[in-house]
């Protein structure tokens, strides 16, 4: 059926939306999973392979690594929100009991600035934690204390103190003139886009100001390392979502000059985007170990994690949307600003996403502040931008008298999401559960339902290899050096190999999180499974091919007629073989110790034109979330009763772990919607809630019923047909909840998190308007 | 965490002998759920802890002629399960169920709960030299004060952190204290110290003194009591506002009332004015409306906490409605 060995026809799609595609697949690659394929292992609901180890505490995380001879590393942090360091004096600390090494960060990192309270300035390693803490107190730092601005508002104000250094201005934006204030700039560009101005005339225009708060990642396991040197070679246990990135940092570091580095992260207690790279704490841990000649454990405590472990920027949005009589969006005007703290990245709120919006006039300002720097956080820019956009979508639907779901459908170009509207509406009982009369009734408890959409775009990339090893005794090992940060990577990597070998997941051994094994990607952008499983499947396929070749050689059967299934060698056509041969009997034919196959993620083309993906059914995967809430109008308290999450993500290799991934995204979204916010003090510039007491994270009692609806799509963009699932399930949750609250009480809370205070204030404002 | 020595007395006299001296250097340890946090946060730096848990006789709940006598070392979880408390002193029982988490209630003690230090984030941060730590300034007053006091906040804006303190006052508990000078009894109402009296402490314990027992006088058979609170998060959070109400009923009429709010002031806030409005009236919708409207009278909210005034009305309405319904 193929005209060229690498050009094939595949069936892609879902439900009754199936079509044939002619695609050119990578050299040596095998056809993607497609519509009509039957699998024994792939697509089954399997427990994650490390579930028992995790719940029994047998799994050893970086945090658990403690051993004889190990020292405790601790960092000293600046108490000033903005300061320059004149000098650091370690001499007394070095004489303290138990202290084996100390570092002056001005010397190590060549940086004299401490631009936020909690910035690390020095470190020590000592025999006990208490000794290390005592030694920190003995370090003398001479600070030049400077004025500061810790919030977005304060840093944007006229005559705000400079939060950065050199030529860095607090506010940066394309088109911002020298010396121009943020307010003047925004006024000057208010009507800059003539096309948008013209298009909005005569249409229904809705406008709003929305805002979200800084959210810290708050992973259960904090950042940190346990480092040990053997000569110039570094062994680094690291709580990371990028083992190879950490390795690269260690060998490239001018401070460490590791000849080689082995990074191990067999288990990781969450990352959410904050754990790429070695970081200051990693360099400090490794350098302390080198200087002391002893292993060093340096893990952040909870306070440090909040202050210095990264965060999602806050965001402010002035949005206007024009809608035509036909219910189609005409134009969107967006002015956004927010702070990545002292980091150099942008705030990057995404609110021009998904919908067919013909004209967009968007200007974004990045505001540098004297606060801990932002890092990538699960769908960077999306939950905040989508909260604002989807709030505005509901307001627009309301203004033109359309059902919010119908309004979205009219403006949605996504081929899969279009199908998901009906699916979700039915599952959520949209028509029945919507509050027809928001805010009405004598009962102080009001119910409402809202919805929002989500989308992501990552089928994975190259840079991943997998080793499959079939031992003569029948043992199968599947190895990759990347990490599983809790998503189920390890399990599905094993499942696609098991499928090719005709085995179950519990009949293969999986190894992950050690850079001695084949390369793998950092777990960011929802890329891990899309990058890794095509390599794993191909390696499994080639290993099976070799094994069947041995069988053919020994029995005289034709290898191309054979396959592995159900632990047996069988005929592809289902016919009977002259005699039975089990997988173990086949393995016994291996002359050496093992068949070993390493395959890379197949690429199409080469060099600059190389692509890791094929044309598939869709370039993005989509979803919808519906939230049902109960709002207590007397106490202002919001309870999320139920979230229906409809999600496509290409082929679901393991529906069970995929559902967990979606549940996790929803839970984090509920937390973002109702609780999480960094609170900065105006007087001295510290984060006041750098704990898990006043930095509230959703708990068991706040977790709603979560109803996951998986839309399985043979997407065909790689040989396992998957799309990334890490970020999309957390994007829509807060927006859906905010819309549900508005539907319940007839007043809109335009700022996240939706606290009792804000609900009561919104109700009071609504009362005043009457 | 800073190291310390630990004394393990077997008797109250032994404990008091060690405690006697400098309060900052020697601290009593019961459940430790508050004290260890203070040490880790570098707010307290005692050189010695006196572990009270080895002392006999402070961990029992007994019924005597004086009422229910509860040892200071009784764990909150055990107290919450005491059937006598549940029936006789419902407001205290209900507040216990709202306190902290099951894990903390399994460790925390009655005495420790009453004597815990405030949760104010400026007080708990070593970098802020606030009045409560001997400094000259209240940072919350013109700072981040969403969770702070709306009454009595002129000097220091903390809210008293104990859930139990309010209902103890409402149900007229007596607190027995032991110290170098012997034993004395203080009413719960007199036990808690407001900042204008002494900003450095939250109760009347003199250096070297300990709470050893709480005595709950028998409630009148005509009395009904209730505790209601609201908070941001249901799983482990502090009250944004709570209220304890005890009403003594004569037929349909309220003969005597006690209304005590918590989490709105540096000490539990007893409201004689609202009590006066209740007394002599029937507990009906009109009464409830009228009293609730008056609930936030006299408040002095700060920049970020005026919403607590609405919450005072809400919790009081719920408390009174619950008593009204239970009367049917």
Interface residues (C-beta under 8 A of the other chain):
Chain A: X79 X117 X129 X130 X133 X134 X634 X635 X636 X637 X674 X675 X679 X680 X681 X682 X683 X684 X686 X688 X689 X693 X694 X696 X698 X699 X700 X701 X702 X755 X756 X757 X760 X761 X764
Chain B: X1 X2 X3 X119 X121 X122 X125 X127 X128 X139 X143 X144 X146 X147 X230 X232 X233 X234 X235 X236 X237 X240 X304 X305 X307 X310 X311 X313 X314 X315 X317 X318
